[in-house]
Amino acid sequence: MEIISDAAQTRKLFLQRRCAHKTQARLLQEFTSQKPSTTGSQIGWPNIASLFLNKWSSPDDSTAKRDQKDKISLLKDELLHCGGDAENIERVLKEKGVPLFRSYKDGSAVVELLVQLASSPDLALQVFNWRREQLGYGAPMTTEEYAKV
């Protein structure tokens, strides 16, 4: 029985996985780049695979995303009209922001608001801090929300 060190075993596993990954990637590339069969009785797998590759619609193009951006834009405009008054900003966020943010539980509405407030960093920071304070109300922040600030 051959005894090898932990480091050697780790390296061996790494190389095996790396080779397996390269092999899988190479097979996928060959699989999707083959020319379809010219015989009518055979349907080539590459033809079928190409139907599904890169066909996912981008969320940025969806009607729902556009609707979200429009709603957030209205909220942003109202926040900008508060003129930096912390009490008014908090009131607007409670009255209009909370229902909107609850309808997008994945945090995307808050992220979109922070993106739209990029030209007003002080206001964006106020919104972020307000959102962070909401953690006690059972609405944990997503990593995307933290990453935007």
LINWOSUL-V954338 format. One record per helix or strand. SS is the DSSP state (H for helix, E for strand). FROM is the first residue (numbers start at 1). TO is the last residue. If there is no record, write none. Layout:
BEGIN
ss | from | to
SS | FROM | TO
SS | FROM | TO
END
This chain:
BEGIN
ss | from | to
H | 6 | 33
H | 45 | 52
H | 59 | 61
H | 63 | 81
H | 86 | 102
H | 108 | 116
H | 121 | 137
H | 143 | 147
END
